[in-house]
Structures are given as structure tokens and as C-alpha cells.
Amino acid sequence: MCRCITGEVLDVIVDLRPESATFGKYLSVILNEINKKQLFIPHGFAHGYLVLSEIAIFAYKCDQYYAPSFDAGIKFDDDTLGIDWILPKADMIISNKDLQLPSFADHKPYVV
């Protein structure tokens, strides 16, 4: 479960379950302190977010402890996914780790 306590973020999830009718599709939601929306991320979905305000306090709950061996991701600007991140890439601050992520086509399949 994710929410933005202060500020505003664009929160995005992508279905990574190969047998799903929505495999490779994404959902994006703006979370902020005004609309007080929350987003639940089910198992089998990738999750990313972009801070849209000058500052943001973003909170989330997990059902497991962090396991580095399961740390993975997908290139945020993958053309196959076509995610509208609202901001131009030139205006984003992107970590070196995120710049090294594989494409959607090259990511490791989700395994239950």
C-alpha cells in the first residue's frame, strides 16, 4: 500500500504476470496530500514512482522484509510499456541503478 503524505507523486504499476490478461499493461495514479488516495500493489506487479512536487513524503507498507536477491526492475522509459511519466526525461533526476535496468522484453519473468 502506497500513499503520499506530503507533496505529490505519480505512482505507476506494471503487470508482470505472463498469464494475465493485463500482462505488460500499466496503471498510473497521482497520489497527494489533497486527494489522499492510496495504491495497493499486488504480487506480480512492478512499481515505480516520480515525485512531481518540490518535496514529497512517500510511505509504503510491504508484506516481506527486503531481500536483495529479489531486487529487480525495468527501464522506466521502455517504449514497449509507453508509460506517460508527465515530466520530460530531461527534467528527471534518475539514479544510476535505474539507468542500468533491463527493458521489459529482457526482464526476468515474475515467479510466485
C-alpha positions as CSV (number, residue, x, y, z in Angstrom):
1,M,0.0,0.0,0.0
2,C,1.4,3.4,-1.0
3,R,0.4,6.9,-0.2
4,C,1.9,10.4,-0.4
5,I,1.7,12.2,3.0
6,T,3.2,15.5,1.8
7,G,3.6,16.7,-1.8
8,E,2.6,14.8,-4.9
9,V,3.8,11.7,-6.8
10,L,2.9,9.9,-9.9
11,D,2.7,6.2,-8.8
12,V,2.9,3.5,-11.5
13,I,2.4,-0.2,-11.5
14,V,3.0,-2.7,-14.4
15,D,1.6,-6.2,-14.6
16,L,4.5,-8.7,-14.9
17,R,2.3,-11.9,-14.7
18,P,2.7,-13.6,-18.1
19,E,-0.6,-15.4,-17.9
20,S,-2.6,-12.3,-17.0
21,A,-4.9,-10.6,-19.5
22,T,-3.3,-7.3,-18.5
23,F,0.4,-8.5,-18.8
24,G,2.6,-5.6,-19.8
25,K,-0.1,-3.0,-19.1
26,Y,0.3,-0.2,-16.6
27,L,-1.8,1.9,-14.3
28,S,-0.8,5.3,-13.1
29,V,-2.3,7.3,-10.3
30,I,-1.5,10.7,-8.9
31,L,-1.2,10.5,-5.1
32,N,-1.0,13.6,-3.0
33,E,-1.9,15.1,0.4
34,I,-5.1,16.6,-1.0
35,N,-6.7,13.6,-2.7
36,K,-5.4,11.2,0.0
37,K,-5.6,8.3,-2.5
38,Q,-3.7,5.1,-1.8
39,L,-2.5,2.4,-4.2
40,F,-2.3,-1.3,-3.4
41,I,0.4,-3.1,-5.4
42,P,-0.4,-6.8,-5.8
43,H,2.2,-9.6,-6.1
44,G,3.5,-9.8,-9.7
45,F,3.5,-6.1,-10.4
46,A,6.4,-3.8,-10.9
47,H,6.2,-0.5,-9.0
48,G,7.7,2.9,-9.6
49,Y,7.0,6.5,-8.8
50,L,8.0,10.0,-9.8
51,V,8.0,12.9,-7.4
52,L,6.1,15.8,-9.0
53,S,6.4,18.4,-6.2
54,E,9.4,20.1,-4.9
55,I,9.4,17.7,-1.9
56,A,7.4,14.7,-1.0
57,I,6.9,12.3,1.8
58,F,6.0,8.9,0.4
59,A,5.0,6.0,2.6
60,Y,4.5,2.3,1.7
61,K,4.0,-1.0,3.5
62,C,5.5,-4.3,2.4
63,D,4.5,-7.8,3.3
64,Q,8.1,-9.1,3.5
65,Y,11.5,-8.0,4.6
66,Y,13.8,-6.6,1.9
67,A,15.6,-9.4,0.1
68,P,18.5,-8.1,-2.1
69,S,18.3,-11.3,-4.3
70,F,14.8,-10.3,-5.4
71,D,15.8,-6.7,-6.1
72,A,15.0,-6.1,-9.8
73,G,13.4,-3.6,-12.1
74,I,12.5,-2.5,-15.6
75,K,13.7,0.5,-17.6
76,F,11.2,3.3,-16.7
77,D,11.1,4.7,-20.2
78,D,10.7,1.4,-22.0
79,D,8.9,2.1,-25.4
80,T,7.0,-1.2,-25.1
81,L,5.3,0.0,-22.0
82,G,4.7,3.5,-23.2
83,I,4.3,5.0,-19.7
84,D,3.4,8.6,-19.6
85,W,5.6,10.0,-16.8
86,I,4.2,13.5,-17.2
87,L,7.6,15.2,-17.0
88,P,10.2,15.2,-19.8
89,K,13.1,12.9,-19.1
90,A,15.5,15.9,-19.2
91,D,13.7,17.2,-16.1
92,M,14.0,14.0,-14.1
93,I,16.7,13.0,-11.6
94,I,17.3,9.3,-12.3
95,S,19.6,7.1,-10.2
96,N,22.5,5.2,-11.8
97,K,20.9,2.0,-10.7
98,D,17.6,2.8,-12.5
99,L,19.6,3.8,-15.7
100,Q,21.1,0.2,-15.8
101,L,17.8,-1.7,-15.6
102,P,16.8,-4.0,-18.4
103,S,14.0,-3.5,-20.9
104,F,10.6,-5.0,-20.4
105,A,11.4,-7.6,-23.0
106,D,14.6,-8.6,-21.2
107,H,13.4,-8.6,-17.6
108,K,13.2,-11.8,-15.6
109,P,9.7,-13.3,-15.5
110,Y,7.7,-13.0,-12.3
111,V,7.8,-16.2,-10.4
112,V,5.4,-17.0,-7.5
